[in-house]
């Protein structure tokens, strides 16, 4: 049984004859202790406070029966680990020019007046997230500018809390949509239409951070904690 916050994704599951429903990870309408196993992939890094991230793990643990296990994946701050680049960074070469045009080309986009420039990007923070950014080992440097940095795709992370551009290719912007737009470079006139750019919030995890969150709960124990292709991963057991 699957669940997701996105109705469109859940509808796709239904079309493929999978059981899925819409819900919030902070409140899953499933009876406590009814699951043998749970999987949370690329979910918890979208919650913007330490309290909400902890509450999400606690809700995951609530669903498990005693002895049940859970697997959690979150995006890692460290995209280079033990001298190895993640798949995310390795794919940069094939799309380097495209990413540059889509993410940093001031002549072809309307983000320049909202996104901090490269010199200030590492230290542009959101006010409500400052309490979560005190770990000096992760390079947190709160300053007077409380804007969230906008990440450049296929590059290393310079802050834990950021916005990642999502380019909706081939889409058209409706007047009521409150999103930025970019001009898709190259191709025919029809292909060079304005496409919406949605900014998705991420909190990328430093080494040991996800494990520490899990260990703060007395109802589970950490079976394993590891790094996998730019993600920090934990396997939990319900006590």
Phi and psi in degrees as a GROMACS rama.xvg file:
@    title "Ramachandran Plot"
@    xaxis  label "Phi"
@    yaxis  label "Psi"
@TYPE xy
-116.651  158.885  UNK-2
-145.28  153.052  UNK-3
-156.58  156.557  UNK-4
-76.0226  -20.4859  UNK-5
-93.406  119.338  UNK-6
-64.6764  -36.5591  UNK-7
-62.6367  -41.5296  UNK-8
-67.164  -39.6657  UNK-9
-64.3282  -37.8833  UNK-10
-62.1893  -38.2926  UNK-11
-62.23  -41.7644  UNK-12
-60.1913  -42.1528  UNK-13
-62.3512  -39.1718  UNK-14
-63.726  -27.8336  UNK-15
-93.5945  9.24814  UNK-16
66.0531  32.4363  UNK-17
-98.9733  150.695  UNK-18
-83.2707  120.73  UNK-19
-155.324  154.095  UNK-20
-146.792  162.245  UNK-21
-87.878  132  UNK-22
-164.028  174.167  UNK-23
-100.598  136.763  UNK-24
-63.2089  -17.6281  UNK-25
-81.0306  -12.6547  UNK-26
-152.178  88.509  UNK-27
-94.6704  121.034  UNK-28
-77.5794  59.2169  UNK-29
-128.501  141.951  UNK-30
-61.1477  141.169  UNK-31
-60.0588  140.723  UNK-32
68.5051  23.0923  UNK-33
-103.21  -2.00993  UNK-34
-113.091  135.332  UNK-35
-75.5184  -32.7376  UNK-36
-153.685  149.552  UNK-37
-133.826  146.957  UNK-38
-127.459  128.718  UNK-39
-124.836  103.44  UNK-40
-112.183  119.975  UNK-41
56.956  42.8071  UNK-42
-115.208  -53.8186  UNK-43
-64.3214  -26.3672  UNK-44
-72.2094  -3.68438  UNK-45
-92.1696  -5.05165  UNK-46
-88.4634  135.493  UNK-47
-91.1952  -3.31567  UNK-48
-132.163  155.716  UNK-49
-61.4281  -36.0145  UNK-50
-64.5225  -42.2987  UNK-51
-71.2144  -35.273  UNK-52
-66.0178  -40.6038  UNK-53
-65.0538  -42.1769  UNK-54
-62.4844  -32.6797  UNK-55
-67.5184  -42.2856  UNK-56
-65.8183  -39.7571  UNK-57
-62.6756  -40.0018  UNK-58
-66.587  -37.5603  UNK-59
-62.4855  -43.7778  UNK-60
-65.7679  -34.1895  UNK-61
-59.7937  -35.3244  UNK-62
-70.2324  -23.8125  UNK-63
-79.4936  143.312  UNK-64
-76.399  160.247  UNK-65
-56.3974  129.242  UNK-66
90.4489  -10.4295  UNK-67
-71.2325  159.855  UNK-68
-124.869  156.26  UNK-69
-135.988  143.333  UNK-70
-115.535  127.654  UNK-71
-122.929  132.333  UNK-72
-121.318  133.156  UNK-73
-136.718  155.644  UNK-74
-69.6119  136.533  UNK-75
-94.5518  142.244  UNK-76
-62.6082  -37.6521  UNK-77
-85.5778  94.5028  UNK-78
-86.4103  -7.98624  UNK-79
-119.897  117.036  UNK-80
-134.825  127.397  UNK-81
52.3121  46.5532  UNK-82
63.2268  20.5074  UNK-83
-120.703  128.714  UNK-84
-79.8341  145.023  UNK-85
-72.6762  164.69  UNK-86
-58.9092  -34.178  UNK-87
-58.7088  -43.6513  UNK-88
-76.8953  -35.8011  UNK-89
-63.5569  -28.592  UNK-90
-77.4699  -2.36073  UNK-91
-62.8664  -40.9476  UNK-92
-60.7781  -40.4371  UNK-93
-70.0419  -23.4425  UNK-94
-126.735  23.2285  UNK-95
-60.6175  -50.5143  UNK-96
-65.8307  -38.9163  UNK-97
-64.4668  -44.5926  UNK-98
-61.4315  -39.1983  UNK-99
-63.5342  -42.4156  UNK-100
-68.8948  -38.5467  UNK-101
-76.8807  -31.9284  UNK-102
-106.49  -26.3607  UNK-103
-127.081  -0.304185  UNK-104
-77.2177  99.4416  UNK-105
-65.9386  -24.2696  UNK-106
-76.24  -18.1103  UNK-107
-116.964  10.3324  UNK-108
-144.091  169.149  UNK-109
-116.5  26.6388  UNK-110
-91.62  -12.347  UNK-111
-61.6058  -28.198  UNK-112
-87.7106  -3.09713  UNK-113
-117.241  -28.7841  UNK-114
-90.8607  134.309  UNK-115
-64.3001  147.424  UNK-116
-72.2944  173.336  UNK-117
-60.64  -32.4043  UNK-118
-70.3816  -26.7181  UNK-119
-107.028  -2.62796  UNK-120
-62.8464  -37.2949  UNK-121
-66.8079  -19.7519  UNK-122
-124.724  27.7281  UNK-123
-99.8997  110.904  UNK-124
-122.064  156.215  UNK-125
-88.3158  136.086  UNK-126
-55.3315  -45.0731  UNK-127
-73.0936  -8.08228  UNK-128
-101.947  0.440755  UNK-129
-59.7511  -38.0868  UNK-130
-64.0883  -23.0712  UNK-131
-87.0581  -3.30242  UNK-132
-115.807  33.0587  UNK-133
-93.2663  -2.9694  UNK-134
-78.661  104.362  UNK-135
-64.4061  -26.2112  UNK-136
-65.685  -18.6146  UNK-137
-95.2787  3.6935  UNK-138
79.0779  25.6634  UNK-139
-74.0891  127.403  UNK-140
-136.372  75.2587  UNK-141
-60.4341  136.241  UNK-142
-134.645  -170.204  UNK-143
-70.7774  -24.9851  UNK-144
-85.3794  113.075  UNK-145
-99.6337  15.6653  UNK-146
-73.4953  148.747  UNK-147
-78.5393  138.319  UNK-148
-71.3444  148.009  UNK-149
-99.381  120.527  UNK-150
-71.9384  145.653  UNK-151
-95.769  120.154  UNK-152
-56.8332  145.734  UNK-153
64.6436  28.9551  UNK-154
-125.869  165.748  UNK-155
-67.2608  154.896  UNK-156
-83.4973  139.28  UNK-157
-112.477  -2.94849  UNK-158
-151.376  157.505  UNK-159
-80.3442  -30.3582  UNK-160
-115.032  120.562  UNK-161
-157.156  172.787  UNK-162
-113.135  131.76  UNK-163
-108.461  121.902  UNK-164
-65.2699  135.087  UNK-165
-118.891  110.971  UNK-166
-92.0315  116.897  UNK-167
-87.0348  94.519  UNK-168
-69.4583  138.749  UNK-169
76.3644  3.19794  UNK-170
-88.7978  163.45  UNK-171
-119.153  140.914  UNK-172
-83.2484  126.16  UNK-173
-84.2267  153.2  UNK-174
-60.228  -33.3139  UNK-175
-83.0606  -7.46494  UNK-176
-75.6291  130.41  UNK-177
-99.525  68.6897  UNK-178
-133.683  158.88  UNK-179
-77.8177  164.167  UNK-180
-132.296  152.675  UNK-181
-130.274  155.556  UNK-182
-94.61  119.173  UNK-183
-68.7936  121.564  UNK-184
-75.4694  152.517  UNK-185
75.6526  172.587  UNK-186
80.5626  -169.392  UNK-187
-75.3044  173.469  UNK-188
-62.4521  -35.7811  UNK-189
-65.2809  -34.7055  UNK-190
-77.0818  -17.9097  UNK-191
-91.0393  44.3054  UNK-192
-90.7466  161.279  UNK-193
-71.5852  132.195  UNK-194
-118.345  144.156  UNK-195
-68.252  146.042  UNK-196
-120.444  112.8  UNK-197
-98.1235  137.318  UNK-198
-100.349  113.599  UNK-199
-98.2753  132.237  UNK-200
-78.9517  138.893  UNK-201
-136.901  143.342  UNK-202
-115.485  105.988  UNK-203
-84.0526  137.869  UNK-204
-90.721  136.475  UNK-205
-80.6003  162.161  UNK-206
-56.5793  128.865  UNK-207
87.8668  -12.852  UNK-208
-69.1373  -48.1864  UNK-209
-63.4644  -41.6277  UNK-210
-62.1573  -40.209  UNK-211
-64.4407  -39.3552  UNK-212
-60.7196  -45.923  UNK-213
-66.0356  -39.5448  UNK-214
-70.3126  -15.9273  UNK-215
-75.3228  -11.6136  UNK-216
-95.8933  129.607  UNK-217
-85.6915  -1.59772  UNK-218
-93.7693  -3.09524  UNK-219
-136.661  161.592  UNK-220
-127.786  146.681  UNK-221
-82.4259  114.286  UNK-222
-77.8552  -39.6901  UNK-223
-157.545  143.052  UNK-224
-134.381  129.309  UNK-225
-153.695  169.922  UNK-226
-107.478  136.064  UNK-227
-144.706  105.918  UNK-228
46.7639  55.8482  UNK-229
82.7581  12.687  UNK-230
-127.203  145.66  UNK-231
-96.5718  134.963  UNK-232
-130.821  143.953  UNK-233
-137.32  138.749  UNK-234
-110.355  122.482  UNK-235
-107.798  153.335  UNK-236
-124.859  132.595  UNK-237
-76.6248  128.848  UNK-238
